[in-house]
């Protein structure tokens, strides 16, 4: 049986694949416990609740708490701290960290309460907790970093701290210099660098379209013991151009997994230029049954000609229904089932000889 878990991790990605071989693949990780500001606003707007009462979101907290900030919410937090201490309070580098943690706690509670009041009850999934619960004492046979964006790797530190071992690490060739929104991001990037340099003990592979190898798409034993993963993108030329233009999304691994005649495409964050190349190279052979939409289902990852050729029966996104902010309605032109983890929670696909394709949703409308 092939089982694929599309986890609800907010504005990020994490897909966990249980192969018939017994091996486990994880594609990206994002273990944030809180919705990003954009997702928060979009959900409230979709529910007709608005979001004007939110003073600041977690991802903008670094700006609020920097020394010298005039943000009114930061001033209010300072006043609360002054009251708690019963004395003079002045924000400085030495106390900013503690204030930041208390502010995050306040914001988390505010956010969750506001969402509950609006009728939204779909919680985010921590992929590390999910993995430990579903696969106790297992290693990740293959971790694929689709591309080097932080919203696809926040959680590498937590995996390491939880003792989850990665045996094979798929990476892309790049020299990206990231922007950190805090110390946590820097720690995640350092964990990523350790993996890509081979310092963590994992075997590092940087692969391209058409590459073959034991276990992912070649028979090591002659008995079909491989995981049928086909690399559609990148190519060396795509990588070179993406690095030249600083477009890290286009470094993305675009993968196709096949089983029992079914095809599942994972789009990473690939943008128009990549999909144009895929259309030119594969044409009608792009056909698939399930598509994990590129760039979470946002407009930047949508290319009509590619979606038309893929003609999936099911498209998985992590955004909502507003055409101004995502491409859900565009995908519906070529696919009758466009499902969002934002509203269904975790989605699990099972394909077996006995029952064919089956879907399971954490939340049902």
Secondary structure, 3 states (H helix, E strand, C coil): CEEEEECCCCCCCCEEEECCCCCEEEECEECCCCCCHHHHHHHHHHCCCCCCCCCCCHHHHHHHHCCCCCCHHHHHHHHHHHHHHCCCCCCCHHHHHHHHHHHHHHHHHHHHHHHHHHCCCCCCCCHHHHHHHHCCCCCEEEEECCCCCHHHEECHHHHHHCCCCEEEEEECCCCCCCCCCCHHHHHHHHHHHHHHCCCCCCEEEECCCCCCCECCCECCCCCCCCCCEEEEECCHHHHHHHHHHCCHHHHCCEEEEEECCEEEEECCCCCHHHHHHHHHHHHHHHCCCEEECHHHHCHHHCCHHHHHHHCCCEEEECCCCCCCCCCHHHHCCCCCEEEEHHHHCCEEEEEECCCEEEEEECCCC
